[in-house]
Amino acid sequence: MGRRKGEPKETVAVRLTPDARIKINQIKLSRARSAAFNGSRRSFTNSLIIEHAIHMYHKQWDISLKHPDTCGACGQKRLY
């Protein structure tokens, strides 16, 4: 038994301010409520929330570099 084998992960220590911890807990609770509403019992960890935030930031950053006239967050054309 145990957890399923996934992609290898590297252990990293991250120092967070108390404000950041509160925000992560709010996001975790919101995601858990949303998942429960949809019938899922998935649990969300601090690591999952931080990984998701990194992926979202990288996606926005990547779009901004490749297409400077496009907003990385919403994908709309910027009006200069």
mmCIF file of the N, C-alpha and C atoms, coordinates in Angstrom:
data_MODEL
# 
_entry.id   MODEL 
# 
loop_
_atom_site.group_PDB 
_atom_site.id 
_atom_site.type_symbol 
_atom_site.label_atom_id 
_atom_site.label_alt_id 
_atom_site.label_comp_id 
_atom_site.label_asym_id 
_atom_site.label_entity_id 
_atom_site.label_seq_id 
_atom_site.pdbx_PDB_ins_code 
_atom_site.Cartn_x 
_atom_site.Cartn_y 
_atom_site.Cartn_z 
_atom_site.occupancy 
_atom_site.B_iso_or_equiv 
_atom_site.pdbx_formal_charge 
_atom_site.auth_seq_id 
_atom_site.auth_comp_id 
_atom_site.auth_asym_id 
_atom_site.auth_atom_id 
_atom_site.pdbx_PDB_model_num 
ATOM 1   N N  . MET A 1 1  ? 0.846   -1.174 0.000   1.00 0.00 ? 1  MET A N  1 
ATOM 2   C CA . MET A 1 1  ? 0.000   0.000  0.000   1.00 0.00 ? 1  MET A CA 1 
ATOM 3   C C  . MET A 1 1  ? 0.894   1.241  0.000   1.00 0.00 ? 1  MET A C  1 
ATOM 4   N N  . GLY A 1 2  ? 0.368   2.334  0.421   1.00 0.00 ? 2  GLY A N  1 
ATOM 5   C CA . GLY A 1 2  ? 1.124   3.570  0.415   1.00 0.00 ? 2  GLY A CA 1 
ATOM 6   C C  . GLY A 1 2  ? 0.691   4.451  -0.731  1.00 0.00 ? 2  GLY A C  1 
ATOM 7   N N  . ARG A 1 3  ? 1.433   5.487  -0.953  1.00 0.00 ? 3  ARG A N  1 
ATOM 8   C CA . ARG A 1 3  ? 1.043   6.398  -2.023  1.00 0.00 ? 3  ARG A CA 1 
ATOM 9   C C  . ARG A 1 3  ? 1.510   5.866  -3.368  1.00 0.00 ? 3  ARG A C  1 
ATOM 10  N N  . ARG A 1 4  ? 0.787   6.265  -4.413  1.00 0.00 ? 4  ARG A N  1 
ATOM 11  C CA . ARG A 1 4  ? 1.146   5.844  -5.763  1.00 0.00 ? 4  ARG A CA 1 
ATOM 12  C C  . ARG A 1 4  ? 2.438   6.508  -6.193  1.00 0.00 ? 4  ARG A C  1 
ATOM 13  N N  . LYS A 1 5  ? 3.178   5.802  -7.014  1.00 0.00 ? 5  LYS A N  1 
ATOM 14  C CA . LYS A 1 5  ? 4.434   6.353  -7.499  1.00 0.00 ? 5  LYS A CA 1 
ATOM 15  C C  . LYS A 1 5  ? 4.144   7.427  -8.530  1.00 0.00 ? 5  LYS A C  1 
ATOM 16  N N  . GLY A 1 6  ? 4.662   8.603  -8.294  1.00 0.00 ? 6  GLY A N  1 
ATOM 17  C CA . GLY A 1 6  ? 4.507   9.717  -9.216  1.00 0.00 ? 6  GLY A CA 1 
ATOM 18  C C  . GLY A 1 6  ? 5.871   10.180 -9.674  1.00 0.00 ? 6  GLY A C  1 
ATOM 19  N N  . GLU A 1 7  ? 5.886   11.377 -10.216 1.00 0.00 ? 7  GLU A N  1 
ATOM 20  C CA . GLU A 1 7  ? 7.175   11.899 -10.636 1.00 0.00 ? 7  GLU A CA 1 
ATOM 21  C C  . GLU A 1 7  ? 8.030   12.205 -9.414  1.00 0.00 ? 7  GLU A C  1 
ATOM 22  N N  . PRO A 1 8  ? 9.353   12.036 -9.529  1.00 0.00 ? 8  PRO A N  1 
ATOM 23  C CA . PRO A 1 8  ? 10.216  12.283 -8.379  1.00 0.00 ? 8  PRO A CA 1 
ATOM 24  C C  . PRO A 1 8  ? 10.143  13.750 -7.956  1.00 0.00 ? 8  PRO A C  1 
ATOM 25  N N  . LYS A 1 9  ? 10.168  13.961 -6.657  1.00 0.00 ? 9  LYS A N  1 
ATOM 26  C CA . LYS A 1 9  ? 10.093  15.316 -6.128  1.00 0.00 ? 9  LYS A CA 1 
ATOM 27  C C  . LYS A 1 9  ? 11.309  15.596 -5.271  1.00 0.00 ? 9  LYS A C  1 
ATOM 28  N N  . GLU A 1 10 ? 11.680  16.837 -5.238  1.00 0.00 ? 10 GLU A N  1 
ATOM 29  C CA . GLU A 1 10 ? 12.812  17.268 -4.438  1.00 0.00 ? 10 GLU A CA 1 
ATOM 30  C C  . GLU A 1 10 ? 12.284  18.002 -3.215  1.00 0.00 ? 10 GLU A C  1 
ATOM 31  N N  . THR A 1 11 ? 12.821  17.694 -2.066  1.00 0.00 ? 11 THR A N  1 
ATOM 32  C CA . THR A 1 11 ? 12.401  18.344 -0.841  1.00 0.00 ? 11 THR A CA 1 
ATOM 33  C C  . THR A 1 11 ? 13.083  19.704 -0.735  1.00 0.00 ? 11 THR A C  1 
ATOM 34  N N  . VAL A 1 12 ? 12.269  20.729 -0.504  1.00 0.00 ? 12 VAL A N  1 
ATOM 35  C CA . VAL A 1 12 ? 12.775  22.096 -0.409  1.00 0.00 ? 12 VAL A CA 1 
ATOM 36  C C  . VAL A 1 12 ? 12.140  22.753 0.807   1.00 0.00 ? 12 VAL A C  1 
ATOM 37  N N  . ALA A 1 13 ? 12.925  23.488 1.545   1.00 0.00 ? 13 ALA A N  1 
ATOM 38  C CA . ALA A 1 13 ? 12.383  24.234 2.687   1.00 0.00 ? 13 ALA A CA 1 
ATOM 39  C C  . ALA A 1 13 ? 12.022  25.637 2.220   1.00 0.00 ? 13 ALA A C  1 
ATOM 40  N N  . VAL A 1 14 ? 10.812  26.066 2.532   1.00 0.00 ? 14 VAL A N  1 
ATOM 41  C CA . VAL A 1 14 ? 10.349  27.395 2.149   1.00 0.00 ? 14 VAL A CA 1 
ATOM 42  C C  . VAL A 1 14 ? 9.947   28.129 3.417   1.00 0.00 ? 14 VAL A C  1 
ATOM 43  N N  . ARG A 1 15 ? 10.486  29.313 3.595   1.00 0.00 ? 15 ARG A N  1 
ATOM 44  C CA . ARG A 1 15 ? 10.132  30.125 4.753   1.00 0.00 ? 15 ARG A CA 1 
ATOM 45  C C  . ARG A 1 15 ? 9.019   31.070 4.346   1.00 0.00 ? 15 ARG A C  1 
ATOM 46  N N  . LEU A 1 16 ? 7.921   31.029 5.085   1.00 0.00 ? 16 LEU A N  1 
ATOM 47  C CA . LEU A 1 16 ? 6.761   31.846 4.763   1.00 0.00 ? 16 LEU A CA 1 
ATOM 48  C C  . LEU A 1 16 ? 6.438   32.782 5.925   1.00 0.00 ? 16 LEU A C  1 
ATOM 49  N N  . THR A 1 17 ? 5.951   33.954 5.586   1.00 0.00 ? 17 THR A N  1 
ATOM 50  C CA . THR A 1 17 ? 5.502   34.886 6.612   1.00 0.00 ? 17 THR A CA 1 
ATOM 51  C C  . THR A 1 17 ? 4.164   34.404 7.153   1.00 0.00 ? 17 THR A C  1 
ATOM 52  N N  . PRO A 1 18 ? 3.774   34.868 8.323   1.00 0.00 ? 18 PRO A N  1 
ATOM 53  C CA . PRO A 1 18 ? 2.463   34.478 8.846   1.00 0.00 ? 18 PRO A CA 1 
ATOM 54  C C  . PRO A 1 18 ? 1.317   34.861 7.904   1.00 0.00 ? 18 PRO A C  1 
ATOM 55  N N  . ASP A 1 19 ? 1.451   35.993 7.227   1.00 0.00 ? 19 ASP A N  1 
ATOM 56  C CA . ASP A 1 19 ? 0.430   36.414 6.276   1.00 0.00 ? 19 ASP A CA 1 
ATOM 57  C C  . ASP A 1 19 ? 0.323   35.423 5.115   1.00 0.00 ? 19 ASP A C  1 
ATOM 58  N N  . ALA A 1 20 ? 1.458   34.952 4.617   1.00 0.00 ? 20 ALA A N  1 
ATOM 59  C CA . ALA A 1 20 ? 1.461   33.975 3.524   1.00 0.00 ? 20 ALA A CA 1 
ATOM 60  C C  . ALA A 1 20 ? 0.842   32.657 3.982   1.00 0.00 ? 20 ALA A C  1 
ATOM 61  N N  . ARG A 1 21 ? 1.115   32.251 5.220   1.00 0.00 ? 21 ARG A N  1 
ATOM 62  C CA . ARG A 1 21 ? 0.522   31.016 5.757   1.00 0.00 ? 21 ARG A CA 1 
ATOM 63  C C  . ARG A 1 21 ? -0.995  31.124 5.818   1.00 0.00 ? 21 ARG A C  1 
ATOM 64  N N  . ILE A 1 22 ? -1.493  32.287 6.228   1.00 0.00 ? 22 ILE A N  1 
ATOM 65  C CA . ILE A 1 22 ? -2.942  32.503 6.291   1.00 0.00 ? 22 ILE A CA 1 
ATOM 66  C C  . ILE A 1 22 ? -3.543  32.394 4.897   1.00 0.00 ? 22 ILE A C  1 
ATOM 67  N N  . LYS A 1 23 ? -2.885  32.999 3.900   1.00 0.00 ? 23 LYS A N  1 
ATOM 68  C CA . LYS A 1 23 ? -3.383  32.953 2.531   1.00 0.00 ? 23 LYS A CA 1 
ATOM 69  C C  . LYS A 1 23 ? -3.389  31.529 1.986   1.00 0.00 ? 23 LYS A C  1 
ATOM 70  N N  . ILE A 1 24 ? -2.347  30.754 2.278   1.00 0.00 ? 24 ILE A N  1 
ATOM 71  C CA . ILE A 1 24 ? -2.292  29.373 1.818   1.00 0.00 ? 24 ILE A CA 1 
ATOM 72  C C  . ILE A 1 24 ? -3.418  28.566 2.453   1.00 0.00 ? 24 ILE A C  1 
ATOM 73  N N  . ASN A 1 25 ? -3.655  28.771 3.753   1.00 0.00 ? 25 ASN A N  1 
ATOM 74  C CA . ASN A 1 25 ? -4.742  28.045 4.424   1.00 0.00 ? 25 ASN A CA 1 
ATOM 75  C C  . ASN A 1 25 ? -6.098  28.421 3.850   1.00 0.00 ? 25 ASN A C  1 
ATOM 76  N N  . GLN A 1 26 ? -6.298  29.697 3.511   1.00 0.00 ? 26 GLN A N  1 
ATOM 77  C CA . GLN A 1 26 ? -7.557  30.116 2.890   1.00 0.00 ? 26 GLN A CA 1 
ATOM 78  C C  . GLN A 1 26 ? -7.748  29.430 1.541   1.00 0.00 ? 26 GLN A C  1 
ATOM 79  N N  . ILE A 1 27 ? -6.696  29.359 0.754   1.00 0.00 ? 27 ILE A N  1 
ATOM 80  C CA . ILE A 1 27 ? -6.773  28.706 -0.553  1.00 0.00 ? 27 ILE A CA 1 
ATOM 81  C C  . ILE A 1 27 ? -7.071  27.215 -0.374  1.00 0.00 ? 27 ILE A C  1 
ATOM 82  N N  . LYS A 1 28 ? -6.393  26.572 0.594   1.00 0.00 ? 28 LYS A N  1 
ATOM 83  C CA . LYS A 1 28 ? -6.633  25.148 0.844   1.00 0.00 ? 28 LYS A CA 1 
ATOM 84  C C  . LYS A 1 28 ? -8.087  24.891 1.214   1.00 0.00 ? 28 LYS A C  1 
ATOM 85  N N  . LEU A 1 29 ? -8.633  25.703 2.105   1.00 0.00 ? 29 LEU A N  1 
ATOM 86  C CA . LEU A 1 29 ? -10.023 25.519 2.516   1.00 0.00 ? 29 LEU A CA 1 
ATOM 87  C C  . LEU A 1 29 ? -10.978 25.741 1.351   1.00 0.00 ? 29 LEU A C  1 
ATOM 88  N N  . SER A 1 30 ? -10.698 26.753 0.543   1.00 0.00 ? 30 SER A N  1 
ATOM 89  C CA . SER A 1 30 ? -11.547 27.040 -0.612  1.00 0.00 ? 30 SER A CA 1 
ATOM 90  C C  . SER A 1 30 ? -11.529 25.882 -1.604  1.00 0.00 ? 30 SER A C  1 
ATOM 91  N N  . ARG A 1 31 ? -10.340 25.353 -1.891  1.00 0.00 ? 31 ARG A N  1 
ATOM 92  C CA . ARG A 1 31 ? -10.221 24.228 -2.820  1.00 0.00 ? 31 ARG A CA 1 
ATOM 93  C C  . ARG A 1 31 ? -10.912 22.988 -2.272  1.00 0.00 ? 31 ARG A C  1 
ATOM 94  N N  . ALA A 1 32 ? -10.766 22.754 -0.966  1.00 0.00 ? 32 ALA A N  1 
ATOM 95  C CA . ALA A 1 32 ? -11.394 21.577 -0.358  1.00 0.00 ? 32 ALA A CA 1 
ATOM 96  C C  . ALA A 1 32 ? -12.914 21.691 -0.436  1.00 0.00 ? 32 ALA A C  1 
ATOM 97  N N  . ARG A 1 33 ? -13.461 22.891 -0.162  1.00 0.00 ? 33 ARG A N  1 
ATOM 98  C CA . ARG A 1 33 ? -14.905 23.086 -0.259  1.00 0.00 ? 33 ARG A CA 1 
ATOM 99  C C  . ARG A 1 33 ? -15.382 22.869 -1.686  1.00 0.00 ? 33 ARG A C  1 
ATOM 100 N N  . SER A 1 34 ? -14.643 23.400 -2.645  1.00 0.00 ? 34 SER A N  1 
ATOM 101 C CA . SER A 1 34 ? -15.003 23.263 -4.050  1.00 0.00 ? 34 SER A CA 1 
ATOM 102 C C  . SER A 1 34 ? -14.973 21.796 -4.474  1.00 0.00 ? 34 SER A C  1 
ATOM 103 N N  . ALA A 1 35 ? -13.944 21.072 -4.042  1.00 0.00 ? 35 ALA A N  1 
ATOM 104 C CA . ALA A 1 35 ? -13.838 19.658 -4.391  1.00 0.00 ? 35 ALA A CA 1 
ATOM 105 C C  . ALA A 1 35 ? -14.973 18.865 -3.752  1.00 0.00 ? 35 ALA A C  1 
ATOM 106 N N  . ALA A 1 36 ? -15.300 19.176 -2.505  1.00 0.00 ? 36 ALA A N  1 
ATOM 107 C CA . ALA A 1 36 ? -16.379 18.463 -1.816  1.00 0.00 ? 36 ALA A CA 1 
ATOM 108 C C  . ALA A 1 36 ? -17.714 18.736 -2.491  1.00 0.00 ? 36 ALA A C  1 
ATOM 109 N N  . PHE A 1 37 ? -17.905 19.954 -2.947  1.00 0.00 ? 37 PHE A N  1 
ATOM 110 C CA . PHE A 1 37 ? -19.146 20.309 -3.641  1.00 0.00 ? 37 PHE A CA 1 
ATOM 111 C C  . PHE A 1 37 ? -19.308 19.492 -4.916  1.00 0.00 ? 37 PHE A C  1 
ATOM 112 N N  . ASN A 1 38 ? -18.179 19.204 -5.571  1.00 0.00 ? 38 ASN A N  1 
ATOM 113 C CA . ASN A 1 38 ? -18.205 18.413 -6.810  1.00 0.00 ? 38 ASN A CA 1 
ATOM 114 C C  . ASN A 1 38 ? -18.152 16.908 -6.549  1.00 0.00 ? 38 ASN A C  1 
ATOM 115 N N  . GLY A 1 39 ? -18.159 16.505 -5.274  1.00 0.00 ? 39 GLY A N  1 
ATOM 116 C CA . GLY A 1 39 ? -18.183 15.089 -4.947  1.00 0.00 ? 39 GLY A CA 1 
ATOM 117 C C  . GLY A 1 39 ? -16.828 14.444 -4.783  1.00 0.00 ? 39 GLY A C  1 
ATOM 118 N N  . SER A 1 40 ? -15.770 15.220 -4.791  1.00 0.00 ? 40 SER A N  1 
ATOM 119 C CA . SER A 1 40 ? -14.432 14.670 -4.646  1.00 0.00 ? 40 SER A CA 1 
ATOM 120 C C  . SER A 1 40 ? -13.987 14.774 -3.188  1.00 0.00 ? 40 SER A C  1 
ATOM 121 N N  . ARG A 1 41 ? -13.202 13.813 -2.757  1.00 0.00 ? 41 ARG A N  1 
ATOM 122 C CA . ARG A 1 41 ? -12.653 13.850 -1.399  1.00 0.00 ? 41 ARG A CA 1 
ATOM 123 C C  . ARG A 1 41 ? -11.164 14.153 -1.435  1.00 0.00 ? 41 ARG A C  1 
ATOM 124 N N  . ARG A 1 42 ? -10.709 14.795 -2.483  1.00 0.00 ? 42 ARG A N  1 
ATOM 125 C CA . ARG A 1 42 ? -9.300  15.090 -2.644  1.00 0.00 ? 42 ARG A CA 1 
ATOM 126 C C  . ARG A 1 42 ? -8.822  16.031 -1.543  1.00 0.00 ? 42 ARG A C  1 
ATOM 127 N N  . SER A 1 43 ? -7.642  15.745 -1.011  1.00 0.00 ? 43 SER A N  1 
ATOM 128 C CA . SER A 1 43 ? -7.075  16.631 0.002   1.00 0.00 ? 43 SER A CA 1 
ATOM 129 C C  . SER A 1 43 ? -6.007  17.508 -0.644  1.00 0.00 ? 43 SER A C  1 
ATOM 130 N N  . PHE A 1 44 ? -5.911  18.708 -0.179  1.00 0.00 ? 44 PHE A N  1 
ATOM 131 C CA . PHE A 1 44 ? -4.940  19.659 -0.710  1.00 0.00 ? 44 PHE A CA 1 
ATOM 132 C C  . PHE A 1 44 ? -3.905  19.952 0.355   1.00 0.00 ? 44 PHE A C  1 
ATOM 133 N N  . THR A 1 45 ? -2.646  19.897 -0.035  1.00 0.00 ? 45 THR A N  1 
ATOM 134 C CA . THR A 1 45 ? -1.549  20.154 0.893   1.00 0.00 ? 45 THR A CA 1 
ATOM 135 C C  . THR A 1 45 ? -0.922  21.491 0.565   1.00 0.00 ? 45 THR A C  1 
ATOM 136 N N  . ASN A 1 46 ? -0.106  21.974 1.486   1.00 0.00 ? 46 ASN A N  1 
ATOM 137 C CA . ASN A 1 46 ? 0.616   23.224 1.240   1.00 0.00 ? 46 ASN A CA 1 
ATOM 138 C C  . ASN A 1 46 ? 1.472   23.092 -0.017  1.00 0.00 ? 46 ASN A C  1 
ATOM 139 N N  . SER A 1 47 ? 2.089   21.933 -0.191  1.00 0.00 ? 47 SER A N  1 
ATOM 140 C CA . SER A 1 47 ? 2.952   21.710 -1.359  1.00 0.00 ? 47 SER A CA 1 
ATOM 141 C C  . SER A 1 47 ? 2.165   21.827 -2.663  1.00 0.00 ? 47 SER A C  1 
ATOM 142 N N  . LEU A 1 48 ? 0.972   21.251 -2.702  1.00 0.00 ? 48 LEU A N  1 
ATOM 143 C CA . LEU A 1 48 ? 0.154   21.336 -3.918  1.00 0.00 ? 48 LEU A CA 1 
ATOM 144 C C  . LEU A 1 48 ? -0.229  22.778 -4.226  1.00 0.00 ? 48 LEU A C  1 
ATOM 145 N N  . ILE A 1 49 ? -0.601  23.529 -3.201  1.00 0.00 ? 49 ILE A N  1 
ATOM 146 C CA . ILE A 1 49 ? -0.999  24.916 -3.400  1.00 0.00 ? 49 ILE A CA 1 
ATOM 147 C C  . ILE A 1 49 ? 0.179   25.745 -3.909  1.00 0.00 ? 49 ILE A C  1 
ATOM 148 N N  . ILE A 1 50 ? 1.353   25.556 -3.314  1.00 0.00 ? 50 ILE A N  1 
ATOM 149 C CA . ILE A 1 50 ? 2.537   26.320 -3.732  1.00 0.00 ? 50 ILE A CA 1 
ATOM 150 C C  . ILE A 1 50 ? 2.958   25.915 -5.137  1.00 0.00 ? 50 ILE A C  1 
ATOM 151 N N  . GLU A 1 51 ? 2.927   24.603 -5.456  1.00 0.00 ? 51 GLU A N  1 
ATOM 152 C CA . GLU A 1 51 ? 3.268   24.155 -6.811  1.00 0.00 ? 51 GLU A CA 1 
ATOM 153 C C  . GLU A 1 51 ? 2.318   24.756 -7.841  1.00 0.00 ? 51 GLU A C  1 
ATOM 154 N N  . HIS A 1 52 ? 1.038   24.772 -7.532  1.00 0.00 ? 52 HIS A N  1 
ATOM 155 C CA . HIS A 1 52 ? 0.056   25.332 -8.459  1.00 0.00 ? 52 HIS A CA 1 
ATOM 156 C C  . HIS A 1 52 ? 0.312   26.818 -8.680  1.00 0.00 ? 52 HIS A C  1 
ATOM 157 N N  . ALA A 1 53 ? 0.641   27.538 -7.621  1.00 0.00 ? 53 ALA A N  1 
ATOM 158 C CA . ALA A 1 53 ? 0.940   28.970 -7.749  1.00 0.00 ? 53 ALA A CA 1 
ATOM 159 C C  . ALA A 1 53 ? 2.173   29.196 -8.623  1.00 0.00 ? 53 ALA A C  1 
ATOM 160 N N  . ILE A 1 54 ? 3.181   28.346 -8.466  1.00 0.00 ? 54 ILE A N  1 
ATOM 161 C CA . ILE A 1 54 ? 4.395   28.468 -9.292  1.00 0.00 ? 54 ILE A CA 1 
ATOM 162 C C  . ILE A 1 54 ? 4.058   28.211 -10.756 1.00 0.00 ? 54 ILE A C  1 
ATOM 163 N N  . HIS A 1 55 ? 3.248   27.189 -11.036 1.00 0.00 ? 55 HIS A N  1 
ATOM 164 C CA . HIS A 1 55 ? 2.864   26.884 -12.418 1.00 0.00 ? 55 HIS A CA 1 
ATOM 165 C C  . HIS A 1 55 ? 2.055   28.035 -13.030 1.00 0.00 ? 55 HIS A C  1 
ATOM 166 N N  . MET A 1 56 ? 1.149   28.613 -12.259 1.00 0.00 ? 56 MET A N  1 
ATOM 167 C CA . MET A 1 56 ? 0.351   29.739 -12.760 1.00 0.00 ? 56 MET A CA 1 
ATOM 168 C C  . MET A 1 56 ? 1.253   30.939 -13.066 1.00 0.00 ? 56 MET A C  1 
ATOM 169 N N  . TYR A 1 57 ? 2.179   31.239 -12.165 1.00 0.00 ? 57 TYR A N  1 
ATOM 170 C CA . TYR A 1 57 ? 3.089   32.357 -12.372 1.00 0.00 ? 57 TYR A CA 1 
ATOM 171 C C  . TYR A 1 57 ? 3.961   32.116 -13.595 1.00 0.00 ? 57 TYR A C  1 
ATOM 172 N N  . HIS A 1 58 ? 4.487   30.901 -13.752 1.00 0.00 ? 58 HIS A N  1 
ATOM 173 C CA . HIS A 1 58 ? 5.351   30.597 -14.898 1.00 0.00 ? 58 HIS A CA 1 
ATOM 174 C C  . HIS A 1 58 ? 4.584   30.728 -16.203 1.00 0.00 ? 58 HIS A C  1 
ATOM 175 N N  . LYS A 1 59 ? 3.337   30.283 -16.230 1.00 0.00 ? 59 LYS A N  1 
ATOM 176 C CA . LYS A 1 59 ? 2.520   30.390 -17.438 1.00 0.00 ? 59 LYS A CA 1 
ATOM 177 C C  . LYS A 1 59 ? 2.331   31.859 -17.829 1.00 0.00 ? 59 LYS A C  1 
ATOM 178 N N  . GLN A 1 60 ? 2.012   32.701 -16.839 1.00 0.00 ? 60 GLN A N  1 
ATOM 179 C CA . GLN A 1 60 ? 1.834   34.130 -17.113 1.00 0.00 ? 60 GLN A CA 1 
ATOM 180 C C  . GLN A 1 60 ? 3.136   34.760 -17.592 1.00 0.00 ? 60 GLN A C  1 
ATOM 181 N N  . TRP A 1 61 ? 4.231   34.413 -16.964 1.00 0.00 ? 61 TRP A N  1 
ATOM 182 C CA . TRP A 1 61 ? 5.538   34.952 -17.309 1.00 0.00 ? 61 TRP A CA 1 
ATOM 183 C C  . TRP A 1 61 ? 5.930   34.524 -18.720 1.00 0.00 ? 61 TRP A C  1 
ATOM 184 N N  . ASP A 1 62 ? 5.692   33.260 -19.055 1.00 0.00 ? 62 ASP A N  1 
ATOM 185 C CA . ASP A 1 62 ? 6.037   32.722 -20.364 1.00 0.00 ? 62 ASP A CA 1 
ATOM 186 C C  . ASP A 1 62 ? 5.246   33.423 -21.472 1.00 0.00 ? 62 ASP A C  1 
ATOM 187 N N  . ILE A 1 63 ? 3.946   33.610 -21.258 1.00 0.00 ? 63 ILE A N  1 
ATOM 188 C CA . ILE A 1 63 ? 3.116   34.299 -22.249 1.00 0.00 ? 63 ILE A CA 1 
ATOM 189 C C  . ILE A 1 63 ? 3.587   35.744 -22.422 1.00 0.00 ? 63 ILE A C  1 
ATOM 190 N N  . SER A 1 64 ? 3.921   36.406 -21.321 1.00 0.00 ? 64 SER A N  1 
ATOM 191 C CA . SER A 1 64 ? 4.372   37.795 -21.395 1.00 0.00 ? 64 SER A CA 1 
ATOM 192 C C  . SER A 1 64 ? 5.672   37.922 -22.191 1.00 0.00 ? 64 SER A C  1 
ATOM 193 N N  . LEU A 1 65 ? 6.547   36.916 -22.096 1.00 0.00 ? 65 LEU A N  1 
ATOM 194 C CA . LEU A 1 65 ? 7.807   36.962 -22.852 1.00 0.00 ? 65 LEU A CA 1 
ATOM 195 C C  . LEU A 1 65 ? 7.593   36.679 -24.329 1.00 0.00 ? 65 LEU A C  1 
ATOM 196 N N  . LYS A 1 66 ? 6.787   35.676 -24.637 1.00 0.00 ? 66 LYS A N  1 
ATOM 197 C CA . LYS A 1 66 ? 6.580   35.284 -26.026 1.00 0.00 ? 66 LYS A CA 1 
ATOM 198 C C  . LYS A 1 66 ? 5.704   36.274 -26.783 1.00 0.00 ? 66 LYS A C  1 
ATOM 199 N N  . HIS A 1 67 ? 4.722   36.842 -26.101 1.00 0.00 ? 67 HIS A N  1 
ATOM 200 C CA . HIS A 1 67 ? 3.777   37.772 -26.723 1.00 0.00 ? 67 HIS A CA 1 
ATOM 201 C C  . HIS A 1 67 ? 3.656   39.018 -25.838 1.00 0.00 ? 67 HIS A C  1 
ATOM 202 N N  . PRO A 1 68 ? 4.558   39.986 -26.003 1.00 0.00 ? 68 PRO A N  1 
ATOM 203 C CA . PRO A 1 68 ? 4.554   41.158 -25.112 1.00 0.00 ? 68 PRO A CA 1 
ATOM 204 C C  . PRO A 1 68 ? 3.278   41.998 -25.194 1.00 0.00 ? 68 PRO A C  1 
ATOM 205 N N  . ASP A 1 69 ? 2.506   41.862 -26.265 1.00 0.00 ? 69 ASP A N  1 
ATOM 206 C CA . ASP A 1 69 ? 1.281   42.646 -26.396 1.00 0.00 ? 69 ASP A CA 1 
ATOM 207 C C  . ASP A 1 69 ? 0.060   41.919 -25.823 1.00 0.00 ? 69 ASP A C  1 
ATOM 208 N N  . THR A 1 70 ? 0.290   40.770 -25.155 1.00 0.00 ? 70 THR A N  1 
ATOM 209 C CA . THR A 1 70 ? -0.799  39.991 -24.571 1.00 0.00 ? 70 THR A CA 1 
ATOM 210 C C  . THR A 1 70 ? -0.620  39.921 -23.057 1.00 0.00 ? 70 THR A C  1 
ATOM 211 N N  . CYS A 1 71 ? -1.731  40.070 -22.336 1.00 0.00 ? 71 CYS A N  1 
ATOM 212 C CA . CYS A 1 71 ? -1.709  39.958 -20.886 1.00 0.00 ? 71 CYS A CA 1 
ATOM 213 C C  . CYS A 1 71 ? -1.508  38.488 -20.507 1.00 0.00 ? 71 CYS A C  1 
ATOM 214 N N  . GLY A 1 72 ? -0.532  38.206 -19.638 1.00 0.00 ? 72 GLY A N  1 
ATOM 215 C CA . GLY A 1 72 ? -0.267  36.835 -19.235 1.00 0.00 ? 72 GLY A CA 1 
ATOM 216 C C  . GLY A 1 72 ? -1.343  36.256 -18.343 1.00 0.00 ? 72 GLY A C  1 
ATOM 217 N N  . ALA A 1 73 ? -2.065  37.112 -17.606 1.00 0.00 ? 73 ALA A N  1 
ATOM 218 C CA . ALA A 1 73 ? -3.073  36.618 -16.673 1.00 0.00 ? 73 ALA A CA 1 
ATOM 219 C C  . ALA A 1 73 ? -4.370  36.249 -17.373 1.00 0.00 ? 73 ALA A C  1 
ATOM 220 N N  . CYS A 1 74 ? -4.848  37.124 -18.271 1.00 0.00 ? 74 CYS A N  1 
ATOM 221 C CA . CYS A 1 74 ? -6.159  36.882 -18.869 1.00 0.00 ? 74 CYS A CA 1 
ATOM 222 C C  . CYS A 1 74 ? -6.111  36.541 -20.355 1.00 0.00 ? 74 CYS A C  1 
ATOM 223 N N  . GLY A 1 75 ? -4.986  36.789 -21.022 1.00 0.00 ? 75 GLY A N  1 
ATOM 224 C CA . GLY A 1 75 ? -4.847  36.440 -22.419 1.00 0.00 ? 75 GLY A CA 1 
ATOM 225 C C  . GLY A 1 75 ? -5.378  37.463 -23.406 1.00 0.00 ? 75 GLY A C  1 
ATOM 226 N N  . GLN A 1 76 ? -5.849  38.611 -22.902 1.00 0.00 ? 76 GLN A N  1 
ATOM 227 C CA . GLN A 1 76 ? -6.379  39.638 -23.801 1.00 0.00 ? 76 GLN A CA 1 
ATOM 228 C C  . GLN A 1 76 ? -5.251  40.522 -24.318 1.00 0.00 ? 76 GLN A C  1 
ATOM 229 N N  . LYS A 1 77 ? -5.488  41.117 -25.469 1.00 0.00 ? 77 LYS A N  1 
ATOM 230 C CA . LYS A 1 77 ? -4.520  42.035 -26.047 1.00 0.00 ? 77 LYS A CA 1 
ATOM 231 C C  . LYS A 1 77 ? -4.443  43.289 -25.196 1.00 0.00 ? 77 LYS A C  1 
ATOM 232 N N  . ARG A 1 78 ? -3.236  43.796 -25.010 1.00 0.00 ? 78 ARG A N  1 
ATOM 233 C CA . ARG A 1 78 ? -3.041  45.024 -24.243 1.00 0.00 ? 78 ARG A CA 1 
ATOM 234 C C  . ARG A 1 78 ? -3.242  46.224 -25.155 1.00 0.00 ? 78 ARG A C  1 
ATOM 235 N N  . LEU A 1 79 ? -3.873  47.239 -24.617 1.00 0.00 ? 79 LEU A N  1 
ATOM 236 C CA . LEU A 1 79 ? -4.059  48.479 -25.359 1.00 0.00 ? 79 LEU A CA 1 
ATOM 237 C C  . LEU A 1 79 ? -3.025  49.475 -24.871 1.00 0.00 ? 79 LEU A C  1 
ATOM 238 N N  . TYR A 1 80 ? -2.161  49.883 -25.784 1.00 0.00 ? 80 TYR A N  1 
ATOM 239 C CA . TYR A 1 80 ? -1.104  50.834 -25.415 1.00 0.00 ? 80 TYR A CA 1 
ATOM 240 C C  . TYR A 1 80 ? -1.516  52.223 -25.766 1.00 0.00 ? 80 TYR A C  1 
# 
